Amino acid sequence: MCDVTCSSGFDRQGFAPTYEIESDPEFPADGAWPCPVFAFDRDGRVGPEFVSRWGAPRIVRVLPAASSEWVGMFPSGGLSGVSGVFATPSSERV
């Protein structure tokens, strides 16, 4: 039930989001993203420092239609948890 974007880790799930997603984008050569970067905790809150204890994190570059791009860093799910990026019924939420 995925469209072609599912292969990159983003599943629109039939919704029409007002953003594009690049899941696991290539890191900039200098290591500095040219946009705001947010470190999310396992509970979904933005934290002061990024921590991913159970494997490779999920990095998501969000390109909204009506605002500036940003990058989110999400800890891995460990033995269970979410393993992809999904659109929601809200056109502005991932």
C-alpha positions as CSV (number, residue, x, y, z in Angstrom):
1,M,0.0,0.0,0.0
2,C,3.0,2.3,-0.3
3,D,3.6,4.7,-3.1
4,V,7.1,5.2,-4.6
5,T,8.2,7.3,-1.7
6,C,7.9,4.3,0.6
7,S,11.2,2.9,-0.6
8,S,12.9,6.0,0.9
9,G,11.2,5.4,4.3
10,F,8.3,7.8,3.9
11,D,4.8,6.5,3.5
12,R,2.1,9.0,2.5
13,Q,-0.6,6.5,3.5
14,G,-3.0,8.0,1.0
15,F,-2.8,11.5,2.6
16,A,-1.9,14.8,1.0
17,P,0.8,16.4,3.2
18,T,2.0,19.9,2.6
19,Y,5.6,18.9,2.9
20,E,8.2,16.6,1.3
21,I,10.3,14.2,3.3
22,E,13.8,13.0,2.7
23,S,14.4,10.0,5.1
24,D,18.0,9.3,6.1
25,P,19.4,12.1,3.9
26,E,23.2,12.2,3.2
27,F,25.0,14.3,5.9
28,P,26.6,17.5,4.6
29,A,30.3,17.2,3.9
30,D,31.1,19.7,6.6
31,G,28.8,18.0,9.1
32,A,26.6,21.2,9.5
33,W,23.1,21.2,8.2
34,P,22.1,24.5,6.6
35,C,18.9,24.6,8.6
36,P,17.5,24.1,12.1
37,V,18.1,20.6,13.6
38,F,15.9,19.2,16.3
39,A,16.9,16.2,18.6
40,F,13.8,14.2,19.6
41,D,13.6,12.0,22.6
42,R,11.9,8.6,22.5
43,D,8.7,10.2,23.9
44,G,8.6,12.6,21.0
45,R,9.7,15.7,22.9
46,V,12.5,18.0,21.6
47,G,15.5,17.6,23.8
48,P,18.7,19.6,24.4
49,E,21.0,16.8,23.2
50,F,20.5,13.8,20.9
51,V,20.8,10.3,22.3
52,S,20.3,7.1,20.4
53,R,21.2,4.1,22.5
54,W,19.8,1.2,20.5
55,G,21.2,1.5,17.0
56,A,21.3,3.9,14.1
57,P,19.0,6.9,14.5
58,R,16.3,7.9,11.9
59,I,17.3,11.3,10.4
60,V,14.5,13.1,8.5
61,R,14.8,16.2,6.4
62,V,11.4,18.0,6.2
63,L,10.7,20.4,3.3
64,P,7.5,22.2,4.1
65,A,5.6,24.0,1.3
66,A,5.1,27.2,3.3
67,S,8.1,27.5,5.6
68,S,11.8,26.7,5.9
69,E,13.3,23.2,5.9
70,W,14.4,21.5,9.1
71,V,16.1,18.3,10.1
72,G,14.8,15.9,12.8
73,M,16.9,13.3,14.6
74,F,14.9,10.4,16.1
75,P,16.4,7.6,18.2
76,S,16.1,4.1,16.9
77,G,13.3,1.9,18.1
78,G,15.4,-0.7,19.8
79,L,13.7,-4.1,19.9
80,S,10.4,-2.6,19.0
81,G,8.9,0.7,17.8
82,V,8.3,2.7,14.7
83,S,10.7,2.0,11.9
84,G,9.5,4.5,9.2
85,V,8.2,8.0,8.5
86,F,4.4,8.3,8.0
87,A,2.1,11.0,6.9
88,T,-1.0,11.6,9.1
89,P,-4.5,12.9,8.5
90,S,-3.2,16.4,9.3
91,S,-1.5,17.8,6.2
92,E,1.1,19.5,8.5
93,R,2.1,16.5,10.8
94,V,4.5,13.6,10.3
